[in-house]
Amino acid sequence: MHIVVCVKQVPDTTDVRIDPETNTLMREGVASIVNPFDTFAVEEALRVREKVGGTVTALSMGPPQADAALRETLAMGVDKAVLLSDRAFAGSDTWATSYTLAMAVRKMDGVDLVICGKQASDGDTAQVGPGLATHLGLPQITYVRKIEAVDAQSITAERLLETGYEVIASPLPCVLTVVKEINEPRLPSLKGKLAARKAEIPTWNAADLDADPARIGLDGSPTKVVKIFTPPPREGGEILTGEPDQIAARLVAKLKDTVLSAAS
């Protein structure tokens, strides 16, 4: 079985910078980490390989420095890694990103299972996994909290809901997005870290993928960030004191004044 796990290098939450020209995240020269949700995806890919055998390939799209994120997955036990890096990919929204990843999965050929983290910490959209499935024309199971069974032909998984969970069976190939409840990611071994340092990670550009220029990067992104701004600080609140019935009456009066002022 060939399993592809998608990972993303994201800015450290304490070091987020925005390019004022393009209104996109600045990634080069910014302290970065592996998207936390993707570590659960990597772990689950390794567990599936341990059950049924096969190969795990880590796939990431980003600037050259995203190579570091892929080496972390290699240290955990992933077999191979591929980096998608090209200036033409810059500014991609979730739709363009999922298209680019899909073109890479197609190039690999013979992929049986694609696993993604639920969402990225820098965007929180949870759209890339479903978008990837759409571009590939594959079934998808999102918010997976447990893989109940998997073999060469099919997979059965528990999908987390707000009020419980549902069990879904799907033929392979299939795309999964996983939540943090699914497992506990392993720590890389010393041997794995040493091997990851020496590993060769191929880099594919837009030409390698035979990607349509109109569907990648800013040109291929149907959503655009028009403006980014910091909301004004909230004004200090007012603490009402007195007896409960007095406080309630004053609160009702203030709410009425606020509603009437907003309506006028």
C-alpha positions as CSV (number, residue, x, y, z in Angstrom):
1,M,0.0,0.0,0.0
2,H,1.2,3.5,-0.9
3,I,0.2,6.1,1.7
4,V,0.7,9.8,1.1
5,V,0.6,12.1,4.1
6,C,0.3,15.8,3.5
7,V,2.2,18.1,5.9
8,K,2.6,21.9,6.1
9,Q,5.2,24.0,7.7
10,V,3.5,26.9,9.5
11,P,4.8,30.0,11.2
12,D,5.4,29.7,14.9
13,T,2.3,31.3,16.6
14,T,4.6,33.8,18.3
15,D,6.2,35.0,15.0
16,V,3.5,35.6,12.5
17,R,4.2,38.3,9.9
18,I,2.1,39.6,7.0
19,D,3.5,40.8,3.7
20,P,1.9,44.3,3.3
21,E,2.2,44.2,-0.5
22,T,0.3,40.9,-1.0
23,N,-1.5,40.5,2.3
24,T,-0.2,36.9,2.5
25,L,1.8,35.2,5.2
26,M,5.6,35.8,5.1
27,R,7.3,32.4,5.4
28,E,10.9,32.9,4.4
29,G,13.1,33.9,7.3
30,V,10.2,33.3,9.8
31,A,10.5,30.8,12.6
32,S,8.4,27.8,11.6
33,I,7.1,24.5,13.0
34,V,5.3,21.5,11.6
35,N,1.6,22.1,11.6
36,P,0.5,20.3,14.9
37,F,-2.5,18.5,13.3
38,D,-0.2,17.0,10.6
39,T,1.8,15.2,13.2
40,F,-1.2,13.1,14.0
41,A,-1.6,12.4,10.3
42,V,2.0,11.2,10.0
43,E,1.6,9.0,13.0
44,E,-1.6,7.4,11.6
45,A,0.1,6.8,8.3
46,L,2.9,5.0,10.0
47,R,0.4,2.9,12.0
48,V,-1.5,1.9,8.8
49,R,1.8,0.9,7.3
50,E,2.6,-1.2,10.3
51,K,-0.7,-3.0,9.9
52,V,-0.8,-3.7,6.2
53,G,2.7,-2.9,5.0
54,G,3.7,-0.6,2.2
55,T,5.3,2.8,1.8
56,V,4.6,6.2,3.4
57,T,5.5,9.4,1.4
58,A,5.4,12.8,3.0
59,L,4.3,15.6,0.7
60,S,4.5,19.4,1.4
61,M,4.2,22.6,-0.5
62,G,6.1,25.6,0.5
63,P,9.3,27.6,0.2
64,P,12.7,25.8,0.3
65,Q,12.8,26.0,4.1
66,A,9.8,23.6,4.3
67,D,12.4,20.9,3.7
68,A,12.9,21.0,7.4
69,A,9.3,19.9,8.1
70,L,9.7,17.0,5.8
71,R,12.9,15.9,7.5
72,E,11.0,15.8,10.8
73,T,8.6,13.3,9.2
74,L,11.5,11.2,7.9
75,A,12.9,11.2,11.4
76,M,9.6,9.8,12.7
77,G,9.8,6.9,10.2
78,V,8.3,8.1,6.9
79,D,10.0,6.3,3.9
80,K,10.2,9.2,1.4
81,A,9.4,12.9,1.1
82,V,8.7,15.3,-1.7
83,L,8.7,19.1,-1.6
84,L,6.6,21.2,-4.0
85,S,8.4,24.5,-4.2
86,D,8.1,27.2,-6.9
87,R,7.5,30.9,-6.9
88,A,4.5,30.2,-9.1
89,F,2.9,28.6,-6.0
90,A,3.2,31.7,-3.9
91,G,-0.1,33.2,-2.6
92,S,-2.1,30.0,-3.2
93,D,-5.4,29.8,-1.3
94,T,-6.9,26.5,-0.2
95,W,-8.3,25.7,-3.6
96,A,-5.1,26.3,-5.5
97,T,-3.1,24.5,-2.8
98,S,-5.3,21.4,-3.0
99,Y,-5.1,21.5,-6.8
100,T,-1.3,21.6,-6.6
101,L,-1.1,18.8,-4.1
102,A,-3.5,16.7,-6.2
103,M,-1.2,17.1,-9.2
104,A,1.7,15.8,-7.2
105,V,-0.4,12.8,-6.0
106,R,-1.3,12.0,-9.6
107,K,2.4,12.2,-10.5
108,M,3.3,9.7,-7.9
109,D,0.8,7.2,-9.3
110,G,-0.4,4.1,-7.5
111,V,-1.4,6.0,-4.3
112,D,-3.9,4.1,-2.2
113,L,-4.5,6.4,0.7
114,V,-4.0,10.1,1.4
115,I,-4.0,11.4,5.0
116,C,-4.1,15.0,6.0
117,G,-4.4,16.8,9.3
118,K,-7.8,18.3,10.0
119,Q,-6.6,21.9,9.5
120,A,-3.6,24.1,9.5
121,S,-2.9,26.4,12.5
122,D,-2.2,29.4,10.3
123,G,-5.5,29.2,8.3
124,D,-7.9,27.1,10.3
125,T,-10.1,26.5,7.3
126,A,-10.1,22.6,7.2
127,Q,-10.6,23.0,3.4
128,V,-7.4,21.5,1.8
129,G,-8.1,17.9,2.6
130,P,-11.7,18.0,1.1
131,G,-10.4,20.1,-1.8
132,L,-7.7,17.5,-2.5
133,A,-10.3,14.7,-2.6
134,T,-12.4,16.8,-5.0
135,H,-9.5,17.5,-7.4
136,L,-8.6,13.8,-7.3
137,G,-12.2,12.6,-7.7
138,L,-11.8,10.4,-4.6
139,P,-14.1,9.6,-1.7
140,Q,-13.2,11.3,1.6
141,I,-13.7,10.8,5.3
142,T,-13.2,13.9,7.3
143,Y,-12.6,14.4,11.1
144,V,-11.4,10.8,11.5
145,R,-10.9,9.9,15.2
146,K,-10.2,6.2,14.6
147,I,-9.5,3.8,11.8
148,E,-11.4,0.6,12.6
149,A,-10.2,-1.5,9.7
150,V,-8.1,-1.2,6.6
151,D,-6.9,-3.5,3.9
152,A,-5.8,-3.3,0.3
153,Q,-9.4,-2.6,-1.0
154,S,-11.2,-0.6,1.7
155,I,-11.1,1.4,4.9
156,T,-13.6,1.8,7.8
157,A,-13.3,4.8,10.1
158,E,-15.0,6.6,12.9
159,R,-15.8,10.2,12.0
160,L,-16.1,12.7,14.8
161,L,-19.3,14.7,15.1
162,E,-20.4,17.4,17.5
163,T,-22.9,15.0,19.1
164,G,-20.9,11.8,18.8
165,Y,-19.5,9.9,15.9
166,E,-20.5,7.9,12.8
167,V,-18.8,4.9,11.2
168,I,-18.1,5.2,7.5
169,A,-16.7,2.6,5.1
170,S,-15.0,3.6,1.8
171,P,-13.2,1.9,-1.0
172,L,-9.6,2.7,-1.7
173,P,-8.1,5.0,-2.8
174,C,-9.5,7.5,-0.4
175,V,-8.6,10.8,1.4
176,L,-8.8,11.1,5.1
177,T,-8.5,14.1,7.4
178,V,-7.7,13.3,11.1
179,V,-8.3,14.9,14.4
180,K,-6.0,15.0,17.4
181,E,-8.0,12.3,19.2
182,I,-6.9,9.7,16.8
183,N,-3.4,8.9,18.4
184,E,-0.4,10.1,20.2
185,P,2.5,11.0,17.8
186,R,5.7,9.2,18.4
187,L,9.0,11.0,19.0
188,P,11.7,10.7,16.4
189,S,14.5,8.3,17.3
190,L,18.2,9.3,17.2
191,K,18.7,6.9,14.4
192,G,15.8,8.4,12.5
193,K,17.1,12.0,13.0
194,L,20.6,11.0,11.6
195,A,19.0,9.3,8.6
196,A,16.7,12.3,8.0
197,R,19.7,14.6,7.8
198,K,21.3,12.6,5.0
199,A,18.1,11.9,3.1
200,E,17.7,13.4,-0.4
201,I,14.3,15.2,-0.8
202,P,13.4,15.9,-4.4
203,T,11.8,19.2,-5.2
204,W,9.1,19.4,-7.8
205,N,8.1,22.7,-9.5
206,A,5.1,23.7,-11.5
207,A,6.6,22.3,-14.7
208,D,7.3,19.0,-13.1
209,L,3.7,18.7,-12.2
210,D,2.4,19.9,-15.6
211,A,0.2,22.2,-13.6
212,D,-2.1,24.7,-15.3
213,P,-0.6,28.2,-14.6
214,A,-4.2,29.6,-14.3
215,R,-4.9,27.2,-11.4
216,I,-1.9,27.8,-9.1
217,G,-0.6,30.6,-7.0
218,L,-2.5,33.9,-6.7
219,D,-3.8,33.6,-10.3
220,G,-5.4,30.3,-9.5
221,S,-6.9,31.4,-6.1
222,P,-10.6,32.4,-6.3
223,T,-10.4,33.9,-2.8
224,K,-8.3,37.0,-2.2
225,V,-7.3,38.9,1.0
226,V,-8.3,42.5,0.3
227,K,-7.2,44.0,3.6
228,I,-5.7,43.0,6.9
229,F,-6.0,45.2,10.0
230,T,-5.8,45.0,13.8
231,P,-9.3,45.5,15.4
232,P,-9.5,48.5,17.8
233,P,-9.0,47.6,21.5
234,R,-12.2,47.1,23.4
235,E,-13.2,49.9,25.8
236,G,-13.4,49.1,29.5
237,G,-16.7,47.6,30.7
238,E,-18.9,49.0,33.5
239,I,-19.4,47.1,36.7
240,L,-23.0,47.4,38.1
241,T,-23.3,47.4,41.9
242,G,-26.2,47.3,44.3
243,E,-29.1,45.0,45.0
244,P,-30.0,42.3,42.4
245,D,-33.3,43.9,41.4
246,Q,-31.6,47.3,41.1
247,I,-28.8,45.9,39.0
248,A,-31.3,44.0,36.7
249,A,-33.3,47.2,36.2
250,R,-30.2,49.3,35.3
251,L,-29.0,46.5,33.0
252,V,-32.3,46.3,31.1
253,A,-32.3,50.1,30.7
254,K,-28.8,50.1,29.3
255,L,-29.6,47.3,26.9
256,K,-32.7,49.2,25.7
257,D,-30.6,52.4,25.2
258,T,-28.0,50.4,23.2
259,V,-30.6,48.7,21.0
260,L,-32.4,52.0,20.3
261,S,-29.1,53.8,19.5
262,A,-28.1,51.0,17.1
263,A,-31.5,51.1,15.4
264,S,-31.5,54.9,14.9
